[in-house]
Structures are given as structure tokens and as C-alpha cells.
Amino acid sequence: MAESMTGLKRSHRCGEVSETNIGQEITVMGWVQKSRNKGGIIFVDLRDRSGLLQIIFEESDCGAQYFAKAEKLRSEFVAAVTGQVELRSGGANPNLKTGTIEVRAKSLRILAESETPPFPIEENSKTKEELRLKYRFLDLRRPDIQKNLMIRSQAAILTRAFLAQEGFLEIETPTLIKSTPEGARDYLVPSRVHPGSFYALPQSPQIFKQLLMCSGYDRYFQLARCYRDEDLRADRQPEFTQIDMELSFVDEEDVMDVNERLVQKLFKEICNTEIKLPIPRLTWKEAMDRFGSDKPDMRFGMELVDVSETVADSEFAVFKNALDHGGSVRGLCVKGQAGMPRKKIDGLVEFAKGYGAKGLAYLSIQPDGSYKSSFAKFMTPEQLTSLASAMGGEPGDLLLFAADKNSLVYNVLGALRLELGRQLDLIPENSWKFVWITQFPLLEYSEEENRYVAMHHPFTMPMEEDLPLLDTDPGAVRAKAYDIVLNGTELGGGSVRIHQADIQSKMFQVLGFTPEKAQEQFGFLLEAFKYGVPPHAGLAYGLDRVVMWMVGADSIRDVIAFPKVKDASCLMSEAPAPVDEKQLVELGIEVKAEDSPAEAEE
């Protein structure tokens, strides 16, 4: 039977007891990690979020009553123990923070009993994630998950303190807002008071933080909850947290400066890693040309090489067709892999096809300088030598080529570069390579919608020198946008915003908005822009992604207390779930069952 803790106060957390407490009587409380009865002496490992502490029960010290009670302790029982701190009588445990001491118990209260858990509460659990997430309240007791969430808390506290010191104000923005179709899908919330109308949950506080700049708050930040109804992956969740900020009377240099110093502080305080400033910068075009990605992993080389000019006179149809249709031929030089088995090369070809390639061409430079190639018969020996030279190839190297439209070549070789980096162990562990990616394209053409769409959002400022191109070549316009990337993961992104009404109107026009449509969707922002708008810019980080890298987790689910799984459901609470019919009636909503295939055919 569970006991009360009336009259008892915890004096220490388990992991905070040290040799300085030897001889003191203390009271600790926590969960039983394990209990071992050695006959006449019971060893109990008591656990709380701070760590483990060994407790010893001997009848001569605690009396028969408490010793009998200690015999009942099982895994995950909640216990309160009062006793004296001593040096360990056995050998010290160097793997434990409290490994040199133990507590000789004088009294015990069992505050709660526990059923046998469905899996062991231990670090680096081998239990299937689905089971752990179903019992997430138990999974959260695991020391590694607790450490992750404590680091997340520390990151949030440090961020708040740093930004406050930099003159930022923390201001909350609404989470029930108007839906705007631009960007990812919104989560919609029906209104009972306004039948047939819906709120949206915010994908970001974008419009509201710009309004705060219009309202004179100068520097705003928020740890904002955001929502996107999109497919999930390891670093994506339907609800997530942004470190969101906006600044007035600044340009991109000011935003990057304050954020570089924020990143430097976080990684120094939490990871004890010195981030050298300034963080390197690459334009979007340079990043794509060199790495095939706008979030390049710069921990290793093997950069893309454009050999379009070198193979311009080639009769190889794959190269020729790509160039005739305005594409390019680019390659990777894989050092020392000329002897890669054909089966493994075929595996790389299949990998490339998964990213849209029709295939891969390869050229193997043998140790004697001769060539083995999938396309040698279509090129002269001189052309092959020129190609190998252009690639920086040497005897013993394997050259891999993709030929198609630029976007596909980038996608294929960018992914292949990372795959080879993993396969060949080229990516150093415990290495932090930050980079800013700047001057993104302002727009990208959507074949589906048959119009240009904003690569970031409709409020991003074009580079001033590119403004004339909005009328003549919108796809060539560069944006005053910037992403901060770590080890191939985008941690955050932002831009200088448009604050001039004429440029904003032009932007809406290029995006295919009529003045009426722009007014309908963004009227309150456009209205605010009539009353004196300061130049402003901002940036937002994914806090979950930042912490994921800090703790070395494979998924952001390991740094979120109650995450969703791939279908956006919560295995523990079973959300989403049907609701009571009465609630639907109040909202004026009718749920229509999907037609079965047979009914659909009729």
C-alpha cells in the first residue's frame, strides 16, 4: 500500500549527493531502478532525473520494519529513503556520478507501487520505438531521454537570456489565425460562433511579427509553437517549436551577426564547443554547383564538377541530349575507388534512380592509367583523358556522372555524394561545420499551378539589382534570404522583408495575385503597410533540430516530450480520434464516410 510523504521533505536529488555529504543524514526520493537482496543486506539503486544513488538496507541499521518493507521493493516503485551518506564499502563505480558513495538507510516509505513495466527503463533502449511511444510516460523516465529534454530546457533558457540582453522583447502571437493557402497545408480549426468559418493553426508567426515591427517594437522574439500538415520524416513533426525573431532598422548582416553569436553561445555553454566566427557563407548558386544541395554537409569534400564544356563534342547520347535540352553534365570524383565491384556500382545506379536519374555513367581510372567505362566506346581516348583531367581524376579513382536538367543533376549527385560519404566513412564524427547559404532564388516555377510561387514567402525582399528582372525574367531574381546550415541540416532561415508598398504589389502580381485576392488574404498587413513601415528582417530556427544535433540524436522525436509518429498520430493518447456527434452538430460539421471501391464504381 502506498504511503504518504506527510512530514517528510526531500533534502537532495539522487545524483547531487557527493563525498562532501559523507556523515550527513539526508532524504532522497525517486524510482527504484533495481533491487538486489543478498541475504541480510539489500542494495537498491534509486533514480531521479539527476542520476542514480545506491541505497543499502541492513536490518541492524533500519530495523525489522523497514527491512521487511525494503524486501518488497521492485522496479519502478517510488520510494523515499532517509539515511546516512558513507563511502562505498565495495569498489567504486567510475561510470556513476555517485559511484564513490552510498546511503545507509534508516527509514523507508513506499510512496507508490508499480506494475512490471512493458520494457526496461534504461539508456539506449533496444525496445521498438512504437512500444516506447505507446508508453511514452515510461519512456520519458529513461536517463538519455531525460538528459535530452534537460538540454532542450537549457537551450531555451540560454536563448531567452541572450536575446533579452540583446534588446529583444518576448511577445506572444496568436495560435488561432486566418488561413493563407501559400506554403504547406494548414491545420484548420472550425469556429462554433461563426458557422462555416475556420481558423488555422500558424505555420509560423510571420505576418504578426512583421506587424510588431510596424508597431514599433524594434526587436521581437518568441519560442513559438507552429503547425504544418505535411508528411513526416526524422527531422519533421506536425507541431514544432521555433526560435522566432524579427528586427527593425537592420539588414541581413545585422541578423546574421546576432545569430552567429547566439549559436556560438549555445554550443559553447551546452556542447563545450567553440564555434569560430564569422561562419562561412556560400551563395545558393555556389552551394548547388559545389555540393548539389542548398544545405550542404561540409564536413568532407568530394564536390561536384561541371564537365559540360569538356564533353560538349562527345557523341555519347546521354551527355549530348542533356546539353541539347539546356541541361548539364556533372560528376563526382570518388578517390581510390577504381576497384569498386560492379555490383556495388550497380547499387549506386539504383540509388541514383531513386532520386529521378535515368542512370549513372561511370569512368574507372585503372592503376596503369587505362580506363574502364560504361561509355568509353562513344568517346575518343583523348576525350576520356580530358574528362578525367577536368574531374581531377588520378589512377585509382572512380568518376561518376549524371546528365539531365540542372535541378535533377543537383538532386541526384547531391544525394549520391552524401551516400558515398556514409558508405566510405568520409564524414568525421564530432565535427561541427556551420555555413550560411545566401541569395536564394526569390521564386520557383510550379508546374502544378502553372505559375511562380515564392521559394520562402511573399514578403521576402529581392536583391535591389535584380528588381528589373521581376518584369523580364522572374526566375532569375535573387532574394535577400539566408539559411543557417549545420552538417547538412538546415537549422533556420530568414530574410530581409519587403517594406515598400510598390515592391510588395509587384511581388503579388508576379505570384499571380489580383489586387482583390491580395487584399482578401493579407489585407490587414497591407493596411498596416500604409502607416509607416520600418525596414525589417528576421530569422527562425527549428529548436527541435538544433537540440537534436546538440545531443547527437537520430530523430527530433528524441528531443520532444510527446512526439507524433509518421502518420501524425500520437500512439500514447491515440490522437487524432473521432469526437462526440454533439460536438460536430454544434460546429455544423458532418463527417462523410469514404465510399468503398465498389460504391465508387457504381
GILIN-V711820 format. One line per field, one symbol per residue. phi: phi as a letter, one per 40 degrees, with the letter a starting at -180 (. if undefined). Layout:
phi = ???
//
This chain:
phi = .cbcbdgbbccacdcccacccdgccbbbbibccabbccggabbbcbbbccibacbbbbcccbgccccccccccbdgcbbbbbabcbccccccbccbdbcbbabccbaabccacbccccaccacfcccdcdccccbdccdcccdccccdcccdcccccccdccccccgcbcbcbcbbbccbccgccccbbccccbdgbbcbcccacdcccccccccgcgabaacccbaacbccadbabcbabbcbaabbfbbccccccccccccdccccccbfbcccbccdbbcdccccccbgacbccbcacfccbcbdccbdccccdcccccccbgcabbabbccgbdcdddccccccccdcccbhccibcbbbccdcgcbbacbdccbcdccccccccccgcbdhcbbbbbbicddccdccccccdcccdcccfccccfbbbcacbbfcdcbbcccccfacbccbacbccccdccdccdcbadccccbcbabbbbfgbccaaaacccbbcccccccccccgccdccccccbdcccccccbgbcdaaaabbcdccdcdcccgccacccbbcbccbccgbbcccgccadbcdccccccgbbccccccdccccc
//
